[in-house]
Amino acid sequence: MPAITIRDIPANVLEKIRTLSEIDRRSMNKEILVILEDGLAIHQTEQEHAPRKASLSSEAQLSLWRDLAGKWEDDRPTAEILADIRQSRTAGREVRL
């Protein structure tokens, strides 16, 4: 099986891995493999559910933005439009500190 070397592991990270390996009764090597496998599984799941990024060229993006620019027509004054936008926003969630 291939092997790798990981350099410059912060002391606090190494200590956390050591603690987990003792709790789970695994070697440090096995614990690191479990952490990597779990992290890759989570990452893969996130990637599968993430929206696909369009791969448009800069020229195509610029062309689309130019087509969209100036399309919004509204006879109201700017202050009234902004007030309408702010009023339609949700208050958000309550935060307790």
Order of alpha helices (4+ residues) and beta strands (2+ residues): alpha-alpha-alpha-alpha
